[in-house]
Amino acid sequence: GGAAAPAPAPAWLAQLIPAPAAALPGDAAPATIVLDNGLRLRYVRERGLRGFYLAGFITGWTGSDPAGKEGLGSATSQLIGAGGKHGRLRRLAAGAAADDLTVQVGQRIAAAGPAPRFHDTLAAIGDALSDPSFPSGALDFVRRRMRDAAKSRDADPDSVANALFDRQLVTADDPALRRPTPASIDGLSPRDVEAFAAAHLRPDATVLALVADLDPADVRREATAAFGGWRNPAGAPPAAQAAIRTWSPSRRVVVVPAQSEHLILGQPVPGTQDDRYPSLLLANEILGVGFDSRLLRALRFERGLALSATSKLIANPGRGILRIDTRVPAARAREAAALIKEEVARLTRDLVPAGTLARARAQLLAARSTAYEQPASLADSALEDEMAAAAGRRPPLARTADVTPERLRADMRTLLAPDRLAEVDTGPLH
């Protein structure tokens, strides 16, 4: 690439960096409401929007299942959707189809519907989270569904490959490796669910984002009415997962009858709160996102090995994974793996041209800009930004503006280990 200047950020990007929470300043958007109990709500006002779109997440559940109780967090999340003790969510669900209303309540929260139903929807969500009810027999249904899913997962070669990949990235005792089994699912009791909910349903670990055309004062009032009475359990909110410091990479094989081979390569990387994460965002974009990525150029256009080759970052605040996927002819799998490692090594060895870095940043901005045009996607994006703000950080996308070619290379030298990538091959025995 040449030395093209970075694409200018759209005006809305400047608003991704939130000011300290205070009374909502008139029609400004986005703005953050922080209730006394610690719950955060980011409000984005979209003039002329007739509906509302709400997204939310309760942090601190990842890796929190006790040993022998794998699946407890997932079961609890599903059961919260049964509604609170006042029955508001159940009554709301009964007329949801007629009202063109969708509501999901659990660790992840999502709702969308006509603006006149916003009050009832927020009240029902607040009831389900602050005073959950677990109806008799509901756990039996959830256990059956989870048991069937676990059996299907264990019979699927791709799921087996994913598990083998994960085991190479963390130590054997890491809670992230705890996966539900039929035995652990059968062992879940109503008391387990109630205890988990009591410990993990916390307003100070809950972040919401709302897109609507409502008066800001009304949004604050509705949020306070729905969630202001929700109390935190004793103790501090859960800390983010610890970063992965060491791993034991190797090559593992899942044998299936096929002519091609699915390759997974990757390694641990820092989470979204790390100072180097914006460099990772850009490096991942250059490496394996889009039709002009380096992986696709090397594997498809130059060697004719693969129709697709992608990389992606899977990250939470504390830790992340860089994962590369491709499918190649079995006889050329080792050639493909070597090419992938070389492309990862290039990021640690060579300066990325300024034009290439600018295009990567422009692609990230374009993806967010597209989301900005869709209210539901904008709610998800605003949620991501507010979760960064809750940790006292600017959103990673905003921080990419600080990354130069020199900084990107320096960061990749401290983060990437091309000779130590974990690998799982799913394909024929050879």
SULLINGI-V189557 format. One record per backbone hydrogen bond with DSSP energy under -0.5 kcal/mol. NH is the residue of the N-H (numbers start at 0). CO is the residue of the C=O. E is the energy in kcal/mol with one decimal. If there is no record, write none. Layout:
BEGIN
nh:co:e
NH:CO:E
NH:CO:E
END
This chain:
BEGIN
nh:co:e
12:9:-1.8
13:9:-0.6
13:10:-1.0
14:10:-0.5
14:11:-0.9
15:12:-1.8
16:13:-0.7
17:15:-0.9
21:31:-0.6
25:23:-1.8
27:24:-1.9
29:42:-0.7
30:42:-1.8
32:40:-3.1
34:32:-0.5
34:38:-2.5
37:34:-2.0
39:205:-1.9
40:32:-2.6
41:207:-2.6
42:30:-3.3
42:40:-0.5
43:41:-0.5
43:209:-3.1
44:42:-0.6
45:43:-0.6
45:211:-2.2
46:44:-0.6
48:45:-1.8
51:112:-2.5
52:210:-2.2
53:110:-3.2
54:208:-2.5
55:108:-2.3
56:206:-2.2
57:106:-1.9
58:56:-0.6
58:204:-2.9
63:60:-2.1
68:65:-2.5
71:68:-1.9
74:70:-2.5
75:71:-2.6
76:72:-2.5
77:73:-2.2
78:74:-2.2
79:75:-1.9
80:76:-0.7
80:77:-0.5
81:78:-2.1
82:79:-2.1
84:130:-2.3
86:83:-1.8
90:86:-2.1
91:87:-2.3
92:88:-2.7
93:89:-1.7
94:90:-0.8
94:91:-0.8
95:92:-1.2
98:94:-1.5
99:96:-1.1
100:95:-2.7
101:111:-2.6
103:109:-3.1
108:55:-2.4
109:103:-2.3
110:53:-2.2
111:101:-2.2
112:51:-1.6
113:98:-0.6
114:49:-2.4
116:113:-2.1
117:114:-2.0
120:116:-2.3
121:117:-2.8
122:118:-2.2
123:119:-2.1
124:120:-2.3
125:121:-2.5
126:122:-2.1
127:123:-2.2
128:124:-2.1
129:125:-2.5
130:126:-1.9
132:82:-1.7
134:132:-0.6
137:134:-1.8
138:134:-0.5
140:136:-1.5
141:137:-2.2
142:138:-2.8
143:139:-2.1
144:140:-2.1
145:141:-2.6
146:142:-2.7
147:143:-2.2
148:144:-1.9
149:145:-2.4
150:146:-2.1
151:147:-2.2
152:148:-2.5
153:149:-2.1
154:150:-0.9
155:152:-1.3
156:154:-0.6
159:155:-2.2
160:156:-2.6
161:157:-2.4
162:158:-2.2
163:159:-2.3
164:160:-2.4
165:161:-2.4
166:162:-2.1
167:163:-0.8
167:164:-0.9
168:165:-1.5
169:165:-0.7
173:170:-2.1
176:173:-2.0
177:174:-1.8
178:176:-0.7
184:180:-2.7
185:181:-2.2
186:182:-1.3
187:184:-1.5
192:188:-2.0
193:189:-2.5
194:190:-2.4
195:191:-2.5
196:192:-2.7
197:193:-2.2
198:194:-1.6
199:195:-2.5
200:196:-2.2
201:199:-1.3
204:201:-1.1
205:202:-1.6
206:56:-2.4
207:39:-2.6
208:54:-2.8
209:41:-3.1
210:52:-2.5
211:43:-1.7
217:214:-0.6
218:214:-2.0
219:215:-2.3
220:216:-2.2
221:217:-2.9
222:218:-2.6
223:219:-2.4
224:220:-2.3
225:221:-2.4
226:222:-2.6
227:223:-2.0
229:226:-1.6
244:242:-0.7
247:167:-1.2
248:246:-0.6
251:249:-0.6
251:422:-2.3
253:424:-3.0
254:252:-0.6
255:253:-0.5
255:426:-2.2
257:255:-0.8
260:327:-3.5
261:425:-2.8
262:260:-0.7
262:325:-3.0
263:423:-2.1
264:323:-2.2
265:421:-1.8
266:321:-1.7
268:319:-2.5
270:317:-0.7
271:315:-1.8
272:316:-1.4
273:270:-1.6
276:273:-1.5
279:275:-1.7
280:276:-2.4
281:277:-1.8
282:278:-2.8
283:279:-2.8
284:280:-1.7
285:281:-2.2
286:282:-2.6
287:283:-2.6
288:284:-1.3
292:289:-1.2
293:285:-2.2
294:286:-2.7
296:292:-2.1
297:293:-2.5
298:294:-2.8
299:295:-2.2
300:295:-1.6
301:296:-2.1
303:299:-1.1
304:298:-3.5
305:298:-1.1
309:324:-2.4
310:287:-1.7
311:322:-2.2
313:320:-2.5
314:312:-0.6
315:318:-2.7
319:268:-2.3
320:313:-1.8
321:266:-2.6
322:311:-2.5
322:320:-0.6
323:264:-3.2
324:309:-2.5
325:262:-1.7
326:307:-0.8
327:260:-2.5
328:304:-0.6
329:258:-1.9
331:328:-2.0
332:329:-1.5
335:331:-2.1
336:332:-2.4
337:333:-2.1
338:334:-1.9
339:335:-2.3
340:336:-2.2
341:337:-1.9
342:338:-2.1
343:339:-2.1
344:340:-2.4
345:341:-2.1
346:342:-1.0
346:343:-0.6
347:343:-0.7
347:344:-1.2
348:344:-1.4
349:345:-2.8
354:1:-2.4
356:352:-2.3
357:353:-2.4
358:354:-2.3
359:355:-2.2
360:356:-2.2
361:357:-2.5
362:358:-2.5
363:359:-1.9
364:360:-2.4
365:361:-2.7
366:362:-2.2
367:363:-1.9
368:364:-2.9
369:365:-2.5
370:366:-1.8
371:367:-2.2
372:368:-0.9
372:369:-0.8
373:370:-1.5
374:372:-0.5
377:370:-0.5
377:373:-2.9
378:374:-2.1
379:375:-1.6
380:376:-2.4
381:377:-2.9
382:378:-2.0
383:379:-2.0
384:380:-2.1
385:381:-2.4
386:382:-2.3
387:383:-1.5
388:384:-2.2
389:385:-2.5
390:386:-0.9
390:387:-0.6
391:388:-1.9
392:387:-2.5
398:394:-1.7
399:395:-0.8
399:396:-0.8
400:397:-1.1
401:398:-1.6
402:399:-1.6
407:403:-2.8
408:404:-2.2
409:405:-2.3
410:406:-2.9
411:407:-2.6
412:408:-2.1
413:409:-1.0
413:410:-0.5
414:410:-1.0
415:411:-2.7
419:416:-2.4
420:417:-0.7
421:265:-2.8
422:249:-2.3
423:263:-2.3
424:251:-2.8
425:261:-2.5
425:423:-0.5
426:253:-2.1
426:424:-0.6
END
